């Protein structure tokens, strides 16, 4: 069975069976659909629902009393990535919409796609510490690296740069800074974020 990586509880990329990944991604959607359909009812209410009114007591916080909780919007991108330490900047940025054409790499010496500016400070094996996954599939072996100098570099840029560009739709990206000689060691940094690729 093919295996996909996922970010584990300790921040490491772990192998996960594809079927389990699909189940993990579709189960929350199924639950949301059941809740949504279950709340639709089976016809008109015998009594109309009164208009929303404030039931806030004097001095109470209106954000928690008498107001419905907001539901997750379809464009909710989750939490923004923490960009400090080793992963300093990502592109496309968190919660943005980019065209597929802008993620193409027609010239290998100018990679596009998904990129990150990184620091090698304290990482003796440099690029070997960085693992990347896109939509649950590890693409580390397909990265292009741009390093300003070969002798003891302190920084670099990694790119997953497919010639045809990133796939259309919501992209879930993860960069894990993990010891290449001891994968069971806790990760030094995990940067996860989402963005959309549109036509």
Buried (B, 14 or more C-beta within 10 A) or exposed (E): EEBBBBBBEEBBBEEBEEEEBEEEEEEEEEEEEEEEEEEEEEEEEEEEEEEEEEEBEEEEEEEEEBEEEEEEEEEEBEEEBEBEBBBBEBBBEBBEEBEBEBBBBEEEEEBBBBBBBBBBEEBEEBBEBBBBBBBBBBBBEBBBBEBEEEEEBEBBBBBBBBEEBBEEEEBBBBBBBBBBEEEEEEBBBBBBBBBBBEE
